[in-house]
Amino acid sequence: MKKRSLNEFVLLALFAAIIFVLGLTPLGLIPLGVIKATTIHIPVIIGSLLLGPVYGGILGGVFGLASLIANTTAPSLLSFCFSPLIPVPGLDRGSLLALVICFIPRILVGILPYYIFKLFGGKKERPSVLALGAAGFGGALVNTFFVMGGIYLIFGDAFASIKGIAADKVIGAIMGIVVANGIPEAVVSMILVTAICKPLFALYFKEKKA
């Protein structure tokens, strides 16, 4: 039991380090023509499947922390949605509600893929391609859906302001981003999670039985 706990803790630390490297460097983005797909959620999803939803949630929190640091130290147009230290357009201060968008969706990315995997009949000792692919695809969409949904609900007016669109056009713009960015990211996640988890699970559970 102690050996198992130590192995899981080491894996947790390894996944956390990978998340920080991806989150704080350009390695976390894959060019897809005119857009870029994030890969930072992939080690969170894999960690969730391998270590369970509790450790997965912790890794999701690490994802959120990396996002907070990146958006604070190198802000972009939408960084006010992820860091309370970046002023909201039209105001002279940031909003603590940015932490909701920064952390809650990412924590869910570490929890929900485990249950998606189970829903599709996934077994860790013999993970099916269908279950792994569904978890990878669903986990990526969880991130996109809850992040963009949070931006719409919390910062809809500010989003409209920086995009130069009317308030009633925000939902259309949000859905456009979900389709243009979210679907390619989900496909990339589905492929990578499946490709990585098949040999990783076989190796990990073979060592546990030894």
N, C-alpha and C positions, 0 to 999 in steps of 0.2 A: 504493500500500500504506500509506504514512504517513497519507494523508488518510482512508483507511478505518479505520485504527487510531484516529485522533483522533476520528472520528465515533462509533465504538463506545465510546470512553472517555467522551465527552460524554454519550452516552445512558446509560451505566452510572451516571454521577454524577447524572443527572436522575432515573433510576428510584430510586436510593438516597435522594435527597432526598424523593421522593414517599412512599417507604416510611416514612421518619422522620416525615413530617407525619401520615400515617395512623396510625402506631403510637403517637404521643405526643399525639394529639388525639382527640376523639370522632368525627372524620371516618372513622375506621377501623371504625365500627360502623353497620350498617343495621338499623333496627327492622323486625322481622317478627312483628308481633303480640306474643306473650308472650315471644319470644326476640329476640336480636340476632345478626345474621350479620356476621362479620368480613370486611373487604375488603382487609386488609393483604397477603394473599398474592397478590392479583391483579396488581400491578405486578411481583412476583417471577416469576409465570408468564409474563407478557408479555415480560419481559426475557429469560427463558430461551428462549422461542420466537424472539425477534428476534436475540439476541446469542449464543445457544448455551449449553450446559450449564456451561461454566467460569464465564462471567460470571453465569449464572443462579445457580450455587452461591454466588458472592460476594454477590449480592443476597439470597439466602437467609440468609447470615450476617448481613447488615445487618438483615434482619427479626428474627433472633434477638437481635441487640444492642438493637434498639428494644424488643422484648418484655422483655428483661432490665431495661432502664432503667425502663420503665413499671411493671413489677411490683415493682421496688425502691422507686421514689419514690411510687407510689400503689398500695399493696398491696390485693389483694382476698382473698377466702376461700381461693383456690387458688394464691396467688402464691408460696407456698413450693415449689411444683412447678417454678417458672421462675426463681427467684432464690435463690442460696445464702446471701443476706444476710437472708432471711426465715425465722424459726424454724419448724421442722416441728412441728405439733401434738404435744404430749406431750414435746417436747425444748426445750432452751434455746438451740439453735443450728440453723442451716440445714444443708443438705446440698449438697456439690459436685455430686452426681448431678443436681441441678436443672438444671445447665448442659447435661446430655445432652438433657433434654426441651426445653430452651429453644432449643438450636441445631441438633441433628441433624435433627429433622423439618423445620425451616425450610430448612436447606441442601438437603434432598432435594426440597423444593417447587421449588427453583431448578434442579434437575437432571432429575428424572423427567418433568415435562411435555414437555420437548424430545423425549424418546424415545417418549412416548405419541403426540405429534404425528407423528413419523416412522412409528410403528407403523401409524397409520391413513392412511398415504400422503400426509401433508402435505408440501407444497412451499412454500418461503417466497415464491417469485415468484407462485405461484397457490395460496394456502392455501384448502383446502376448508372449508366450514362444519362438516363432520363431524369433521375432524382438529382444528380449533380448539376445537370444543365438547368433544371428548373430552379434550383437553389441559387445558382449563379445569375441567371436572368432575373429572377424575382428580387434578389438582394440588391442588384443595381437599380432596379426600378423603385424599390423602397426608398433608396437615397434620393433619386431624382424627384419622385412624387412628393415626398414629405418636405424636401428642401424648397422646391418651387411652390408647393402648396402653402408653406409657411411664409414665404416671401409675399405671396398674393394676399394672405390673410392679415399679416402684420405690417408689411411695408408696401402695400399695393399703390398708395398715392405717391410715395417716393420713387417706386419703380417706374410709374407712369411719367414722373417728372424727368428722370434721367434718360428715359427712352424717347421723350418728346411726343407722347401719345395721350389720348384722352383716357380718363379713368375707366370708361366702359370698354376700352380696348385691351385692358391689362390681361384679362383671362385668355383672350386669343393669343396674345404675345407669349404668355406663360405656356400655353399648350403647344405653341410652335417650338419653344425651347425643349419641352418634354419630348416631342416627336423627333426634332432634329438632333438633339444631343442624347436624350435618354435612351432611345431605342438602339442606336449604335453602341452606346456604352454597355447596355444590357447584353447585346450580342457578343461583344468582346469579352465581357465578364463570363458569359455562359461557356464560351470556348476555352478560356484560360482556366476557369475553375475546374472544368471537366478534365482538361489535359493535365493539370497539376495534381488534382486530388486522386486520380486513379492510381498512379504509381506511389504517391505519398501515403495514401491509406494502406496500400499493400505492404509497404516497408514498415510503417509505424506499427501496425497490428501484428505483423510477423515478429517484430522485436519484442512486443509485449507478451507474446505467447512463449517466446524463447526463455 
